[in-house]
Amino acid sequence: MTDIIIIGAGPAGLTAGIYARRAEKSVLILEKGAFGGQMTYSPQIDNYPGIPSVSGAEIADRMVGQALDLGVEIEVEEVTRVTDGEAPEYYKRVECESGAVYEARAVIIASGAEHRHLGVPGEDAHIGAGISFCAVCDGAFYRGRDVAVVGGGNSALQEALMLSNVCAHVTILQNLPTLTGEQALRDAIASRDNVDVICSVTVAEVKPAADGAFGGLVIEHADTGARESIDCDGAFVAIGLAPKNEPFESVTSLDDGGYILSDESCFCETPGVFVAGDCRTKSVRQIATAVADGAAAALAACRYLG
Ligand SMILES: Cc1cc2nc3c(=O)[nH]c(=O)nc-3n(C[C@H](O)[C@H](O)[C@H](O)COP(=O)(O)OP(=O)(O)OC[C@H]3O[C@@H](n4cnc5c(N)ncnc54)[C@H](O)[C@@H]3O)c2cc1C
């Protein structure tokens, strides 16, 4: 019987594993994709304290290595359902897509959140190299260059404002007839000389340049169906984040956005189930906050196990 199963090997899950192993609990991490989570998408991380400039892949490797060295086990599995056990043990049952079923005395959900993608041709090939989902993270790479921001809500407008401070020009592409972000943000956008807004358009395609690198966007006007090229050096997609927390609905409560309801304590409503990182309700989703949650959730789980 494993003491703690952790779902997700992003920074939250890996940190939870490191803390739990140091408390001498047995730990199994189940990860459906890349070890390192969203970090593996980032070509460079400049805001993680103590490691001033590091690629996402490198910091992911270091975290995974540290966890494995401490005795954390990691299996490639997609978790499809978590259920609570019965008295007196209350073992948690973790079911996977492969048909495998694991049991543990406690579970930490660290399943992250995925930025909604455009879902258009050419996008996947340029994620991290022309297509970004995070101006805070990647905006500096486009200093003095032209970029597009896709989206018109609060996040998109905040990203556009941030980018307009460092980029030569920002074009906001909004699918609705008007921007939907709050008035103060719309006013701030209107006051920027280097920001243009194009409404009622959708992105139809990410264009490859002759050498295969990012070559701009093709947009489609909703009223006429006409297509137009947008020349830019990069595009920031800010059309929302999407958690994938359906497998955990029987042991947690989700908010309207699908995030697991919890606070800094990382407790869930089911005793023995904890949550860490981007998958929970919170205002800042970054590596530093995911790592903080991982530590808090692991220590809470260790206290629960006694
Ligand atoms: C392109 C990009 C650049 C970024 N740059 C920075 C930056 O410079 N600085 C910074 O601080 N933050 C950055 N971020 C944000 C940061 O990466 C995230 O906030 C952080 O990774 C969240 O960590 P997490 O462990 O909560 O979730 P994630 O990193 O999302 O990890 C969750 C893991 O859980 C797995 N998982 C999900 N569901 C299941 C399931 N059912 N079964 C098994 N496994 C599952 C996923 O595959 C994933 O590996 C960036 C994000 C992106 C996308």
The ligand as an SDF file (V2000), in Angstrom:
LIG
                    3D

 53 58  0  0  0  0  0  0  0  0999 V2000
    4.6180   28.3230  -22.3210 C   0  0  0  0  0  0  0  0  0  0  0  0
    4.5720   28.5090  -20.8220 C   0  0  0  0  0  0  0  0  0  0  0  0
    5.5580   29.2560  -20.2200 C   0  0  0  0  0  0  0  0  0  0  0  0
    5.5420   29.4420  -18.8430 C   0  0  0  0  0  0  0  0  0  0  0  0
    6.5590   30.1610  -18.2950 N   0  0  0  0  0  0  0  0  0  0  0  0
    6.5790   30.3530  -16.9500 C   0  0  0  0  0  0  0  0  0  0  0  0
    7.6380   31.0970  -16.3520 C   0  0  0  0  0  0  0  0  0  0  0  0
    8.5610   31.5790  -17.0140 O   0  0  0  0  0  0  0  0  0  0  0  0
    7.5960   31.2500  -15.0040 N   0  0  0  0  0  0  0  0  0  0  0  0
    6.6040   30.7220  -14.2180 C   0  0  0  0  0  0  0  0  0  0  0  0
    6.6550   30.8830  -12.9970 O   0  0  0  0  0  0  0  0  0  0  0  0
    5.5610   30.0500  -14.7760 N   0  0  0  0  0  0  0  0  0  0  0  0
    5.5400   29.8520  -16.1170 C   0  0  0  0  0  0  0  0  0  0  0  0
    4.4870   29.1720  -16.6820 N   0  0  0  0  0  0  0  0  0  0  0  0
    3.4140   28.6750  -15.8030 C   0  0  0  0  0  0  0  0  0  0  0  0
    3.8720   27.4290  -14.9980 C   0  0  0  0  0  0  0  0  0  0  0  0
    4.5140   26.5080  -15.8590 O   0  0  0  0  0  0  0  0  0  0  0  0
    2.6800   26.7820  -14.2930 C   0  0  0  0  0  0  0  0  0  0  0  0
    2.0850   27.7280  -13.4210 O   0  0  0  0  0  0  0  0  0  0  0  0
    3.1290   25.5570  -13.4750 C   0  0  0  0  0  0  0  0  0  0  0  0
    3.7380   24.5960  -14.3080 O   0  0  0  0  0  0  0  0  0  0  0  0
    1.9470   24.9030  -12.7490 C   0  0  0  0  0  0  0  0  0  0  0  0
    2.4200   23.7630  -12.1140 O   0  0  0  0  0  0  0  0  0  0  0  0
    1.4520   22.5510  -11.6960 P   0  0  0  0  0  0  0  0  0  0  0  0
    2.3390   21.4800  -11.1860 O   0  0  0  0  0  0  0  0  0  0  0  0
    0.3660   23.0600  -10.8480 O   0  0  0  0  0  0  0  0  0  0  0  0
    0.7310   22.1070  -13.0400 O   0  0  0  0  0  0  0  0  0  0  0  0
    1.3130   21.6130  -14.4460 P   0  0  0  0  0  0  0  0  0  0  0  0
    2.6500   22.1680  -14.7220 O   0  0  0  0  0  0  0  0  0  0  0  0
    0.2080   21.8860  -15.4000 O   0  0  0  0  0  0  0  0  0  0  0  0
    1.4950   20.0430  -14.2490 O   0  0  0  0  0  0  0  0  0  0  0  0
    0.3600   19.2220  -14.0970 C   0  0  0  0  0  0  0  0  0  0  0  0
    0.7100   17.8500  -14.6160 C   0  0  0  0  0  0  0  0  0  0  0  0
   -0.3880   16.9840  -14.3370 O   0  0  0  0  0  0  0  0  0  0  0  0
   -0.5670   16.1040  -15.4280 C   0  0  0  0  0  0  0  0  0  0  0  0
   -1.9390   15.6070  -15.4110 N   0  0  0  0  0  0  0  0  0  0  0  0
   -3.0810   16.3280  -15.5800 C   0  0  0  0  0  0  0  0  0  0  0  0
   -4.1530   15.5430  -15.4820 N   0  0  0  0  0  0  0  0  0  0  0  0
   -3.6970   14.2770  -15.2620 C   0  0  0  0  0  0  0  0  0  0  0  0
   -4.3330   13.0040  -15.1020 C   0  0  0  0  0  0  0  0  0  0  0  0
   -5.6760   12.8800  -15.1480 N   0  0  0  0  0  0  0  0  0  0  0  0
   -3.5570   11.8930  -14.9050 N   0  0  0  0  0  0  0  0  0  0  0  0
   -2.1980   12.0190  -14.8530 C   0  0  0  0  0  0  0  0  0  0  0  0
   -1.5410   13.2150  -15.0280 N   0  0  0  0  0  0  0  0  0  0  0  0
   -2.2850   14.3110  -15.2130 C   0  0  0  0  0  0  0  0  0  0  0  0
   -0.2510   16.9680  -16.6490 C   0  0  0  0  0  0  0  0  0  0  0  0
    0.1000   16.1800  -17.7560 O   0  0  0  0  0  0  0  0  0  0  0  0
    0.9070   17.8170  -16.1260 C   0  0  0  0  0  0  0  0  0  0  0  0
    2.1620   17.2540  -16.4260 O   0  0  0  0  0  0  0  0  0  0  0  0
    4.4830   28.9180  -18.0490 C   0  0  0  0  0  0  0  0  0  0  0  0
    3.4800   28.1620  -18.6520 C   0  0  0  0  0  0  0  0  0  0  0  0
    3.5220   27.9420  -20.0200 C   0  0  0  0  0  0  0  0  0  0  0  0
    2.4510   27.1010  -20.6600 C   0  0  0  0  0  0  0  0  0  0  0  0
  1  2  1  0
  2  3  1  0
  2 52  2  0
  3  4  2  0
  4  5  1  0
  4 50  1  0
  5  6  2  0
  6  7  1  0
  6 13  1  0
  7  8  2  0
  7  9  1  0
  9 10  1  0
 10 11  2  0
 10 12  1  0
 12 13  2  0
 13 14  1  0
 14 15  1  0
 14 50  1  0
 15 16  1  0
 16 17  1  0
 16 18  1  0
 18 19  1  0
 18 20  1  0
 20 21  1  0
 20 22  1  0
 22 23  1  0
 23 24  1  0
 24 25  2  0
 24 26  1  0
 24 27  1  0
 27 28  1  0
 28 29  2  0
 28 30  1  0
 28 31  1  0
 31 32  1  0
 32 33  1  0
 33 34  1  0
 33 48  1  0
 34 35  1  0
 35 36  1  0
 35 46  1  0
 36 37  1  0
 36 45  1  0
 37 38  2  0
 38 39  1  0
 39 40  1  0
 39 45  2  0
 40 41  1  0
 40 42  2  0
 42 43  1  0
 43 44  2  0
 44 45  1  0
 46 47  1  0
 46 48  1  0
 48 49  1  0
 50 51  2  0
 51 52  1  0
 52 53  1  0
M  END
$$$$
